[in-house]
Amino acid sequence: MTHRTSPRPALDHAAARRLLLKASAGLLVLPLTARAALAASPESYVTSLANQVMALARSGQSGRALKSRFVSLLTRSANMHAIARFALGKYRRKMPRSMQAEYYRLVIDYIAGLFVYYRKDLAASKLVIKRTTRRGKWITVDTDLVFANGAKSPVKWRITGSGSYRVGDVNIKGIWLSLRMRDKFVSILNRSNGDFGALMAYLRENSA
């Protein structure tokens, strides 16, 4: 007697789709995980940001043209509202609402001007990560900017976040930019008895 094997039941469309999706998900796991790990590293974020800063500093541009490019980079990378509020010190809650929008815009332009001022100290060819420290919400990445002649310029980057980061401050030549701003802005407000018009006039003059 001849025995016939029973044919395997055909795979229905729904089951086939489920298997295909499962297989596709499996293929994507490793590359997606690798990309997520890369994005989650404070060091990789700072390296990417520093490379952009160094490229702008080496661009040969100066003045308003270079400042506008730094404005664009700061707007994408830094928590500018938090930095601007910090710079007001004890006057933080006293600024009239009618001035706030212009104040934030002028502060971005003012900080971009500081980057233009320090451009020679930022025009390095590569970045070396020295150490990363965490304190509360802040992550500080200590780096050396290395120039073509071998000279080094230490720069500290203070960032916040987890996986998606924003810059909160930068230390160039031993000076935290946000502290420098706060000292200057509070000094102006103290001398003018809290007149925000005096601060705005200073920012307009120095953001031209």
VMD Tcl script that draws the C-alpha trace (Angstrom):
set ca {
  {0.00 0.00 0.00}
  {1.33 3.41 -0.91}
  {1.28 5.97 1.92}
  {0.66 9.55 0.95}
  {1.98 12.36 3.14}
  {-0.57 14.97 4.04}
  {0.17 18.32 2.48}
  {1.19 21.11 4.96}
  {-1.63 23.57 5.42}
  {-1.08 26.77 3.51}
  {0.02 29.76 5.61}
  {-2.77 32.29 5.67}
  {-2.04 35.88 4.74}
  {-2.36 37.24 8.30}
  {0.12 34.70 9.70}
  {2.56 35.35 6.88}
  {2.40 39.07 7.58}
  {3.08 38.54 11.28}
  {6.14 36.41 10.51}
  {7.45 38.96 8.04}
  {7.05 41.81 10.53}
  {8.73 39.80 13.27}
  {11.68 38.99 11.02}
  {12.01 42.61 9.91}
  {11.96 43.81 13.52}
  {14.71 41.36 14.38}
  {16.90 42.68 11.59}
  {16.46 46.25 12.81}
  {17.23 45.68 16.49}
  {21.03 45.94 16.36}
  {21.42 49.01 14.17}
  {18.69 50.88 16.03}
  {20.22 50.03 19.39}
  {23.63 51.16 18.20}
  {22.25 54.47 16.98}
  {20.37 55.02 20.25}
  {23.51 54.31 22.28}
  {25.46 56.80 20.17}
  {22.80 59.48 20.64}
  {22.71 58.80 24.40}
  {26.40 59.60 24.95}
  {27.21 63.08 26.34}
  {30.68 62.75 24.84}
  {29.38 62.10 21.33}
  {27.00 65.05 21.63}
  {29.76 67.41 22.77}
  {32.09 66.11 20.06}
  {29.51 66.83 17.37}
  {28.76 70.29 18.76}
  {32.45 71.17 19.22}
  {33.21 70.14 15.64}
  {30.55 72.58 14.43}
  {31.91 75.37 16.64}
  {35.49 74.74 15.47}
  {34.43 74.67 11.82}
  {32.72 78.06 12.20}
  {35.73 79.49 14.03}
  {38.02 78.28 11.21}
  {35.72 79.50 8.45}
  {37.60 82.76 7.94}
  {34.43 84.76 8.50}
  {34.06 87.43 11.18}
  {31.70 90.17 12.26}
  {27.99 89.98 11.54}
  {28.28 87.13 9.03}
  {29.96 84.82 11.54}
  {27.72 85.97 14.37}
  {24.58 85.04 12.44}
  {25.93 81.52 11.93}
  {26.64 81.19 15.64}
  {23.11 82.47 16.37}
  {21.72 79.63 14.27}
  {23.90 77.04 16.04}
  {23.03 78.37 19.52}
  {19.30 78.38 18.74}
  {19.49 74.69 17.78}
  {21.83 73.55 20.55}
  {21.44 75.66 23.69}
  {18.68 76.25 26.22}
  {18.75 79.97 25.54}
  {15.69 80.91 27.61}
  {17.17 79.29 30.72}
  {20.54 80.97 30.11}
  {18.89 84.36 29.57}
  {16.83 84.04 32.77}
  {19.90 83.00 34.78}
  {21.77 86.08 33.54}
  {19.23 88.37 35.24}
  {20.22 87.12 38.69}
  {18.07 88.67 41.46}
  {16.12 90.64 38.82}
  {14.87 87.48 37.10}
  {11.23 87.86 38.12}
  {11.10 91.63 37.65}
  {11.53 92.00 33.89}
  {8.35 93.40 32.27}
  {6.65 90.91 29.96}
  {6.64 93.47 27.18}
  {10.45 93.30 27.07}
  {10.96 89.55 27.34}
  {10.76 88.54 23.67}
  {13.27 91.19 22.59}
  {15.49 90.40 25.59}
  {15.72 86.70 24.65}
  {16.53 87.59 21.04}
  {19.23 90.06 22.09}
  {20.80 87.60 24.53}
  {21.23 85.00 21.77}
  {22.90 87.65 19.63}
  {25.06 88.76 22.57}
  {26.32 85.22 23.27}
  {26.97 84.67 19.57}
  {29.09 87.82 19.74}
  {31.14 86.26 22.57}
  {31.81 83.22 20.39}
  {32.97 85.54 17.61}
  {35.22 87.34 20.12}
  {36.76 84.01 21.21}
  {36.94 82.58 17.68}
  {40.77 82.33 17.68}
  {40.58 80.26 20.87}
  {38.03 77.97 19.19}
  {39.64 77.56 15.76}
  {41.20 74.18 16.59}
  {41.51 71.14 14.35}
  {40.28 68.44 16.72}
  {38.72 67.76 20.11}
  {40.01 65.52 22.90}
  {37.62 64.41 25.65}
  {39.35 64.45 29.06}
  {36.61 63.58 31.56}
  {32.88 63.68 32.18}
  {31.37 64.51 35.57}
  {27.77 64.62 36.77}
  {26.33 66.81 39.49}
  {22.56 66.99 39.86}
  {21.01 67.74 36.48}
  {24.31 68.97 35.04}
  {26.79 66.96 33.00}
  {30.16 68.66 32.51}
  {32.41 67.41 29.73}
  {36.01 68.64 30.04}
  {37.81 68.83 26.70}
  {40.93 70.13 25.02}
  {40.71 71.84 21.67}
  {43.88 70.82 19.83}
  {45.35 73.15 17.22}
  {47.38 72.23 14.14}
  {50.62 73.33 15.86}
  {49.90 71.03 18.83}
  {48.75 73.82 21.19}
  {45.75 73.08 23.39}
  {42.90 75.23 24.68}
  {40.75 73.79 27.51}
  {36.99 74.15 27.07}
  {34.28 72.82 29.39}
  {30.78 72.09 28.11}
  {27.92 71.96 30.64}
  {24.89 70.15 29.27}
  {21.57 68.80 30.51}
  {19.34 65.96 29.33}
  {19.47 62.24 28.77}
  {19.91 61.04 25.20}
  {18.66 64.41 23.92}
  {20.94 67.15 25.22}
  {21.02 70.94 25.39}
  {23.93 73.20 26.26}
  {23.57 75.18 29.48}
  {26.97 76.86 29.63}
  {30.47 76.89 28.13}
  {33.76 77.66 29.88}
  {36.39 79.24 27.62}
  {39.78 80.30 29.02}
  {38.52 79.63 32.54}
  {35.43 81.84 32.19}
  {31.85 80.50 32.33}
  {29.94 82.58 29.79}
  {26.67 82.56 31.75}
  {28.42 83.85 34.90}
  {30.17 86.55 32.90}
  {26.81 87.65 31.51}
  {25.10 87.60 34.90}
  {27.84 89.73 36.47}
  {27.56 92.25 33.64}
  {23.76 92.38 33.46}
  {23.23 92.61 37.23}
  {25.88 95.33 37.46}
  {24.01 97.40 34.86}
  {20.70 96.88 36.65}
  {22.22 97.76 40.02}
  {23.68 101.00 38.66}
  {20.36 101.96 37.07}
  {18.26 101.07 40.15}
  {16.65 98.15 38.35}
  {15.86 100.03 35.14}
  {15.54 97.34 32.45}
  {15.66 100.06 29.81}
  {19.36 100.52 30.61}
  {20.03 96.79 30.17}
  {18.12 96.67 26.90}
  {20.04 99.70 25.61}
  {23.33 97.96 26.46}
  {22.25 94.76 24.69}
  {21.07 96.62 21.59}
  {24.37 98.47 21.40}
  {26.42 95.31 21.82}
  {24.28 93.12 19.56}
  {24.45 95.32 16.48}
}
mol new
graphics top color blue
foreach p $ca { graphics top sphere $p radius 0.5 }
foreach p [lrange $ca 0 end-1] q [lrange $ca 1 end] { graphics top cylinder $p $q radius 0.2 }
display resetview
